[in-house]
Amino acid sequence: MTTLHVKFPREWPGWTTKEYTLRSAHPSCSKEGTSFTVIVDSETNSDYSSDSPVFRASVVNSSNCQSGAVVALKFAFRGDLISYLEEEVEVYEVALRSLQAKTVPRCYGLYTGHREDGEPIACLVLEYWGECIDKPFHCLPLNVRMRILEQIGEIHRQGLIHGDFAERNVLELDGDIRIIDFDQTRPHDCQCRMDFRPGEAAPDEQDFGCSHLWKLCKSDMRIWGQPSIGEPPQGVLSLKVRYRLRSRSKDIQTYRLLQRDLQPSTTHSIPNSCSFPSAINDIH
Ligand SMILES: [Zn+2]
């Protein structure tokens, strides 16, 4: 049995509780006699009145996570919300286990306990991976859109449809992407060849092989046809058109070098229509 101690800061606008002690609720994190202590960041960005807030925290003592590591704590403060976290941890630990720390954040398990008033609570602990995308997908630089498509394609390859795919569920840190929020997934037999051919004419939906990815490419990401907002100059575009997801997917270092090389092309000013209201700039 693993125990999670969550400590809140002394200067805390949220509530008076200073600490929760929770216990592992999934077999994958039930090592006998281990404990895990995290301290919530006092500047964390979250809605304190929410029944499902997300807080950033630092690990100070753990047997299965490096001290100093930054994690995201996804809470359920009502009994009826706990089942969503139970479904989500199952997805992280089973269907997407091989994609942890590559396509989805590393998962440190689900922990359950009770509030001081007796209400059951739960906390899903995930590797912290920055903030969510803060503008519509089609306003992002092409290389970022392609990286997101590559990542969502990997999830399809594991036999899952995300079920709630949106900008708020895509995190970006140091130029790399992680996908989150897996409480609405559905089984999926993906027949996509995963060759998106950005900049070319939209392929036939039937020929593409996956209607979900086809719609994502066409309507949300707008990678086909005429250059869209955020498109690089022609010389850079021709380099990107040669960019093939499959061949690069295992080589993050090469991807980052490519991204750095392309940096000057991604500094176009973005019109106001490409900004979200600040209200949805939460971590999740
Ligand atoms: Zn698919």
Boltz pocket constraint, residues with backbone or C-beta under 6 A from the ligand:
constraints:
  - pocket:
      binder: B
      contacts: [[A, 156], [A, 188], [A, 189], [A, 190], [A, 191], [A, 192], [A, 209], [A, 210], [A, 211], [A, 212], [A, 213]]
      max_distance: 6.0
